[in-house]
Amino acid sequence: MNAPPPTVNEGGHFTKGRGGGCEGLTGASALCKTYCVTSPASDLAARDRRSSRSEVSLPPRNVTRCRKAIKEGAMACTAQSVKLNSGTAMPLLGLGTFKMHGYEVVYGALAAALEHGYRAVDTAAVYNNEADVARALRELLPRHGLTRADVFITSKLAPRDQGPGAAAAALQSLENLDPGGYLDLYLVHWPGTQGLPGEDPRNQELRRESWRLLEKLHGEGKLRAIGVSNYTVRHLEELLATCSIKPSVLQVEYHPHLVQKELLEYCQAHGIHMQAYSSLGMGHLLGEVTVQEVASRLGRTPAQVLLRWALERGVGVIPKSTGVERVASNAAVFDFKLTQEDMEKLDGMDKQLHYCWNPNTIA
Ligand SMILES: NC(=O)c1ccc[n+]([C@@H]2O[C@H](COP(=O)([O-])OP(=O)(O)OC[C@H]3O[C@@H](n4cnc5c(N)ncnc54)[C@H](OP(=O)(O)O)[C@@H]3O)[C@@H](O)[C@H]2O)c1
């Protein structure tokens, strides 16, 4: 049963479909506790939340050790990356930022994410937070001993800009996120165009034009990889038949209520990396008996089980949270595995249910 056809998008311009643990510190934090006699990594994050560098009160030697520990902890996540067909490496874990609003909120989530090893951030023009993401990264990267090259930034073309406005929109996102630099990945957010009925054949022409313009920006090095989001097999077939540059990534809703086996197989057969969004089913899956049963047997959180379910298939994840402990626990998904039996049980929950938006209605 599918959600009603979307007339509006996730950034608030379209109506949605149906949708609208241990939480302990692991990874970098745990490592940091080993290294830092007096200064756990969380102190660094707390310090980061203060506005001025002059407020730093940690002994420099311990700060260095903490940074080392954070970097080592990060390795656990960043080592888990996928090589895209563009040749660049993309972390399998990133921080989602949909509905993250206000600089303080974005800053807090990104500080926790960098501390716990995330090295990718997913934003979009329609999230209206690109400038806050960029500002937070500018502040935070040096504090974590990182540079721009250490993080993978994704943004997306708003459905309102599909067609001739795509290049200007992409350049605006670039200006917001890394002026004079590059975006690691830029996605066509949605196969349709805002304001056009789903069945309107102009949707097809407009997304084809968008792609052509993005190919050009990719050629100029401004968009290191280009991809699509919310495309079905039909949309991908059409794109592959006409493109000069194949999409590197397909970002789609993917969780045990929406298994999308055929779509994943199509991507794998064509060298397109699939990345999951709404892995937690907008919260609907967290209370499911099967998920809870697997989680409690493994001593994991339901969220970790859902994220691991995607990772087991090589599908990247971009969980969003503004809670420091959730950001941390959502990253602790590389030190356990699900058995074949668990995978099958979770697959058995498939309802072909979109909680976000359903692209099947777009011509
Ligand atoms: N391409 C697209 O069309 C599209 C569509 C949707 C999303 N996305 C991207 O994918 C990202 C992730 O998707 P999403 O934000 O829809 O959903 P999600 O990451 O599956 O879930 C986010 C929700 O779950 C809560 N949450 C996070 N971790 C949790 C945990 N460990 N335990 C319990 N609750 C937890 C969050 O609340 P708190 O913040 O309060 O922790 C938030 O309400 C987005 O942020 C966005 O970057 C893309």
The ligand as an SDF file (V2000), in Angstrom:
LIG
                    3D

 48 52  0  0  0  0  0  0  0  0999 V2000
   16.1820   12.6710   -0.7920 N   0  0  0  0  0  0  0  0  0  0  0  0
   15.0620   12.7930   -0.1210 C   0  0  0  0  0  0  0  0  0  0  0  0
   13.9720   12.9760   -0.6870 O   0  0  0  0  0  0  0  0  0  0  0  0
   15.0940   12.6770    1.3670 C   0  0  0  0  0  0  0  0  0  0  0  0
   13.9030   12.5040    2.0880 C   0  0  0  0  0  0  0  0  0  0  0  0
   13.9640   12.4080    3.4590 C   0  0  0  0  0  0  0  0  0  0  0  0
   15.1940   12.4670    4.1020 C   0  0  0  0  0  0  0  0  0  0  0  0
   16.3400   12.6690    3.3950 N   0  0  0  0  0  0  0  0  0  0  0  0
   17.6630   12.7640    4.0620 C   0  0  0  0  0  0  0  0  0  0  0  0
   17.8220   11.6070    4.8730 O   0  0  0  0  0  0  0  0  0  0  0  0
   18.0140   11.9970    6.2310 C   0  0  0  0  0  0  0  0  0  0  0  0
   17.4360   10.9440    7.1540 C   0  0  0  0  0  0  0  0  0  0  0  0
   16.0490   10.7780    6.9300 O   0  0  0  0  0  0  0  0  0  0  0  0
   14.9360   11.2870    7.9620 P   0  0  0  0  0  0  0  0  0  0  0  0
   15.4340   12.5220    8.6450 O   0  0  0  0  0  0  0  0  0  0  0  0
   13.6650   11.3440    7.2440 O   0  0  0  0  0  0  0  0  0  0  0  0
   14.7450   10.0910    8.9220 O   0  0  0  0  0  0  0  0  0  0  0  0
   15.6070    9.2220    9.9240 P   0  0  0  0  0  0  0  0  0  0  0  0
   17.0190    9.6160   10.0010 O   0  0  0  0  0  0  0  0  0  0  0  0
   15.2520    7.8460    9.5490 O   0  0  0  0  0  0  0  0  0  0  0  0
   14.9010    9.5640   11.2980 O   0  0  0  0  0  0  0  0  0  0  0  0
   14.9860   10.8270   11.8920 C   0  0  0  0  0  0  0  0  0  0  0  0
   14.0300   10.8770   13.0620 C   0  0  0  0  0  0  0  0  0  0  0  0
   14.2990    9.8170   13.9830 O   0  0  0  0  0  0  0  0  0  0  0  0
   14.7470   10.3700   15.2350 C   0  0  0  0  0  0  0  0  0  0  0  0
   15.9090    9.5600   15.6190 N   0  0  0  0  0  0  0  0  0  0  0  0
   17.1610    9.6090   15.1010 C   0  0  0  0  0  0  0  0  0  0  0  0
   17.9540    8.6930   15.6910 N   0  0  0  0  0  0  0  0  0  0  0  0
   17.1850    8.0450   16.5950 C   0  0  0  0  0  0  0  0  0  0  0  0
   17.4350    6.9940   17.5290 C   0  0  0  0  0  0  0  0  0  0  0  0
   18.6450    6.4540   17.6380 N   0  0  0  0  0  0  0  0  0  0  0  0
   16.4060    6.5600   18.3000 N   0  0  0  0  0  0  0  0  0  0  0  0
   15.1750    7.1290   18.1860 C   0  0  0  0  0  0  0  0  0  0  0  0
   14.8750    8.1250   17.3430 N   0  0  0  0  0  0  0  0  0  0  0  0
   15.8780    8.5820   16.5590 C   0  0  0  0  0  0  0  0  0  0  0  0
   15.0710   11.8120   14.9970 C   0  0  0  0  0  0  0  0  0  0  0  0
   14.7040   12.6060   16.0820 O   0  0  0  0  0  0  0  0  0  0  0  0
   15.7630   13.5240   16.8900 P   0  0  0  0  0  0  0  0  0  0  0  0
   16.3610   14.4990   15.9140 O   0  0  0  0  0  0  0  0  0  0  0  0
   14.9180   14.1860   17.9180 O   0  0  0  0  0  0  0  0  0  0  0  0
   16.7880   12.5870   17.4860 O   0  0  0  0  0  0  0  0  0  0  0  0
   14.1650   12.1580   13.8020 C   0  0  0  0  0  0  0  0  0  0  0  0
   12.8690   12.4860   14.2800 O   0  0  0  0  0  0  0  0  0  0  0  0
   17.3640   13.3720    6.3030 C   0  0  0  0  0  0  0  0  0  0  0  0
   17.7270   14.1020    7.4420 O   0  0  0  0  0  0  0  0  0  0  0  0
   17.7960   13.9610    4.9920 C   0  0  0  0  0  0  0  0  0  0  0  0
   19.1240   14.4200    5.0840 O   0  0  0  0  0  0  0  0  0  0  0  0
   16.3100   12.7560    2.0300 C   0  0  0  0  0  0  0  0  0  0  0  0
  1  2  1  0
  2  3  2  0
  2  4  1  0
  4  5  1  0
  4 48  2  0
  5  6  2  0
  6  7  1  0
  7  8  2  0
  8  9  1  0
  8 48  1  0
  9 10  1  0
  9 46  1  0
 10 11  1  0
 11 12  1  0
 11 44  1  0
 12 13  1  0
 13 14  1  0
 14 15  2  0
 14 16  1  0
 14 17  1  0
 17 18  1  0
 18 19  2  0
 18 20  1  0
 18 21  1  0
 21 22  1  0
 22 23  1  0
 23 24  1  0
 23 42  1  0
 24 25  1  0
 25 26  1  0
 25 36  1  0
 26 27  1  0
 26 35  1  0
 27 28  2  0
 28 29  1  0
 29 30  1  0
 29 35  2  0
 30 31  1  0
 30 32  2  0
 32 33  1  0
 33 34  2  0
 34 35  1  0
 36 37  1  0
 36 42  1  0
 37 38  1  0
 38 39  2  0
 38 40  1  0
 38 41  1  0
 42 43  1  0
 44 45  1  0
 44 46  1  0
 46 47  1  0
M  CHG  2   8   1  16  -1
M  END
$$$$
